[in-house]
Amino acid sequence: MSDYVITTDSNSDVLPEFIKENDLTIIPQYYSFGDAVYGDELNMPPHEFYETMRKGELPKSQANNPAVIRDKFEKILKEGKNILHIAFSSALSGSCNNVVMTANELLEDYPDRKIMVFDSLNASLGEGVSVYRAVELWKEGKSMEEVYDILMEERDHVNVSFTVNDLYHLQRGGRVSKTTAVVGSLVNIKPILVVTSTGELKSDGTVRGRKKSLKTLVARLEESLDLDSYGKDRMVAVLHGDCIDDAKAVADMVKELGFTNVIINDVSPSIGTHAGPGVVGLINYGKTRK
């Protein structure tokens, strides 16, 4: 029996059935509409969340709660297990730092235990593919230290690109200027964004039209491939903000390239808050991200 447990946060957008099958512990991320805070027992289904945004209500995202982290981690430590936690990018949120801080406090009370925090420097399924990889390695019998080292070796090879259907939410979050958002919407400009090697969001060009933007995501995947190191059996993930048909179209294009392990999932509300309805992203292993 393994002496460690894999944990992550809800930003990783790991499929619910995978969480259940592998008994993963999930640290909730929070978001709010007005005075209503969601993330623990109170959750809003993805479609309802994005429909609420479409009606003009604007959510706010919040970091994780150190008290909740402590409670979930302490239960594991009391069982005599160590913890490998896979975290949301420290460059995008204080959540990773909250985990590190709480872990250090707990280790003072449990000096015989270990907690390793892997900063994915990524978001959504860009973080999530590392969770899938960690579980795969755990099932192979790898030690916690071995899994951590492999995740570190592969971290910069997890490429993420995404596009949004509406620039307003990026403008609201300070990612683009108001002028860019207005003009871009008028002429049907769609941005392509990436997550950098430092875990930050960066604009990586624009295209005109939704279909072109989706095809561009697949083109970027092709450009980033390193098939000698990461074959077509490696996981490719498609994420979406309540636009399943577009996500399926992207997944079909990826499968036509010969990839055999393609998953699709919703973008969690804590990330969808910033991207808005219509976001589509593509994640793959390949060349080192810039």
Phi, psi and omega in degrees: 000138181292149181261013179220160181238142177265129177233161176204187178245167185291346176292344184288344176055034175291142183300138183305320181293328177291320177301314182293315182299326186252009175051048181281142174269126184247127174272121183288143168259152188246153174209161184218148166244110184062233181271353182274120181256131182244156175144327178267246178289331182270113180227150178250127178304146184308314182298317179296320179300310183288328175295322177298320177295319180297332180278359174106354177280131186252119180279164173235141179265153179225157178286173176289170186254116181306326180294322178290318177302313181300315182299313183291318180292320184296325177300321180290315181297323180295336178278002179083016181259153170267172186228130167248111183255131178255118194248153171297149184310128178291344179277349183248347185199160174275004185298317180298316179297325177298320179294314180300315180299313181294320179299316180297322178295317181294324182293340174291327179273337182232069186295342180272356181258166178233141172229119177249129181249116178264112176279106184294341188049041182207177186220156178052225182289349169295326170281320186298325181297332176289330175293313177301317181296317180298317179295319177302313181291323176300317180292335177282353179093012179291146177287165179301318180295321179295317179297315179302315182296320179294317178300320179295319179297325186265350189306312184284358180259004176268104184266135181230126171227147180208164179224157179238157181268342184220122183285349187302315185289327174293323178294319180299327180269005177083012181280330174224159180284162179297320179298315179298319181295316181293309182295317181299320179293323181294323184255015174063039178278134179240123180281151169250126181239154179227162170260124185281174179293343176265006175083018181254160175274140181216138174290137181229040177109174179222156174223168180253122176099148183294312182300319179296321181294322179291319177294327179294324176302316180292323177297320178295322176301313181300321180294331186269357187295144172223079190290342176291329181260325185226102185283180184282002172270352177290149183298137167240135184239139176243128179245154181207153176253081178059045175216064188299325181296318177294320179297318178295323178297317178294316180300320179296319178297322179292317179296326178296339177277355176103006179284137188250353183230081184245125178242157178231137174207162177290150169281128181298151181304324183295336175265321178301336175307321184268332184266328178083172177299144176093359177292138174227134180228159181224130184235132178209157171276142180182218180297164179297127177287150185275000000 
